[in-house]
Amino acid sequence: MSGRIVARTLSAAALGALLIVSGTPAVFAAPQAPPGNFEEVIGLPNGFQPEGITIGPGGTGYVGSLANGDVYVFDARTGEEIRTLDGPGTPSVGLKIDKRGRLFVAGGDTGEGRVVDAVTGELLRNYTFHSEPTFINDVVVTRDAAWFTDSQQAQLYKVPLGPGGALPAENAFEVVALTGDWEQAVGFNANGIAETPDHQALLVIQSSTGLLYRVDPQSGVATIVDLGGALLTNGDGLLVVGRTLYVAQNFLNTVAVVRLDPAGTSGELVDEITDTDFQIPTTIARFGSGLYLPNARFDTEPTPDTEYSVVRIDR
C-alpha cells in the first residue's frame, strides 16, 4: 500500500460477519472485479466538488459534481477517465445506476430528481419533487421504484417503475411522509438511503442525530433501528451488501460497518474504518472487494484549482 495506513477497529463479531457477507449476493448481481492491482486514490478534475458515486457492471464508475451537475465517468480498476457527462448547471448529489444503464440523480436544492442515459448523458426524465426549502440528497433504486430523500422535508419521493423498468410521467411520482418514530431535527435530516437486507423496507440515516431508521415503503412509518445505543454520527451515504451496512461518516473520516438482522430492525456496530486518504468522504459504491468513496472536502473552500479524489478501500 505504499505507506498508506488503514485503521480498523473490529469487534468480536466482525470477522464472522464479514466472512458471511462475502458469500451473500446483493439485489442484482454485484459487479465483479478480476484479481489484480487497483488504484487506491483516483484523481478527479480540479474544482469538481464530488458528492455521489455509483459503479455499474464491468467497473464503470460515475461521480456527480455539486458545482455544475457534471458526471465524471471512470474505470474503477485503473482510475482512468472514460468520459464526462455534461450536467445541467445545477448540482448532482447522490446518484445510482440501474441495470438498464440509467443514472438516477438527486438534484439538491433544485428540488429535482432526474434520470439520464449513463452513456450519452441524455436527459430521460426530470421530476420536480418540492420547492424551497428542499435538498434532494440521495437515491436508491429498488425492484419497482426509485426512492429519493429530502434533507429539509420529512418525506421521501417515490418514482414507481413500470413493466421493464418503464419511467413514469414527470408528474407521476408519489410523496411519502415520514411518520412513526421520525422527528425532524435542526440541520440536515434524511440523507443516505438503502434497502434492508430482505428488500422489504428502506433504511434512512438522519445526519443531524446519527439515528438510523427502518421505513415501511407503503406507509412511511419510520422505526429507529436498534443499534445497541450506537449512533452513526455524521452519517451520509449508505451501502448494503448482504446483511452488512456501510455508512460514510463524512466529517469523522470514517466508514461504520453494521451487521444487520435480515429485516433491518436491529444491528451491531462491528467495525470502524478510517484511512489517511479520507478527506470528508460522503458516499459509497462497491466494485468487487473494494469500496469507493469520493472526498467532498467540505472543510476546504472550493476553487477552480481545488483537488478532489475518490479513495478505494478493501471491504
C-alpha positions, 0 to 999 in steps of 0.5 A: 500500500505504499505507506498508506495506513488503514485503521480498523477497529473490529469487534468480536463479531466482525470477522464472522460477519464479514466472512458471511457477507462475502458469500451473500449476493446483493439485489442484482448481481454485484459487479465483479472485479478480476484479481489484480492491482487497483488504484487506491486514490483516483484523481478527479478534475480540479474544482469538481466538488464530488458528492455521489458515486455509483459503479455499474457492471464491468467497473464503470464508475460515475461521480456527480459534481455539486458545482455544475451537475457534471458526471465524471465517468471512470474505470474503477480498476485503473482510475482512468477517465472514460468520459464526462457527462455534461450536467445541467448547471445545477448540482448532482448529489447522490446518484445510482445506476440501474441495470438498464444503464440509467443514472438516477440523480438527486438534484439538491436544492433544485428540488429535482430528481432526474434520470439520464442515459449513463452513456450519452448523458441524455436527459430521460426524465426530470421530476420536480419533487418540492420547492424551497426549502428542499435538498434532494440528497440521495437515491436508491433504486429498488425492484419497482421504484426509485426512492429519493430523500429530502434533507429539509422535508420529512418525506421521501419521493417515490418514482414507481417503475413500470413493466421493464423498468418503464419511467413514469410521467414527470408528474407521476411520482408519489410523496411519502411522509415520514411518520412513526418514530421520525422527528425532524431535527435542526440541520440536515435530516434524511440523507443516505438511503438503502434497502434492508437486507430482505428488500422489504423496507428502506433504511434512512440515516438522519445526519443531524442525530446519527439515528438510523431508521427502518421505513415501511415503503407503503406507509412511511412509518419510520422505526429507529433501528436498534443499534445497541445505543450506537449512533452513526454520527455524521452519517451520509451515504449508505451501502448494503451488501448482504446483511452488512451496512456501510455508512460514510461518516463524512466529517469523522473520516470514517466508514461504520460497518453494521451487521444487520438482522435480515429485516433491518430492525436491529444491528451491531456496530462491528467495525470502524474504518478510517484511512489517511486518504479520507478527506470528508468522504460522503458516499459509497459504491462497491466494485468487487472487494473494494469500496469507493468513496469520493472526498467532498472536502467540505472543510476546504473552500472550493476553487477552480484549482481545488483537488478532489479524489475518490479513495478505494478501500478493501471491504 
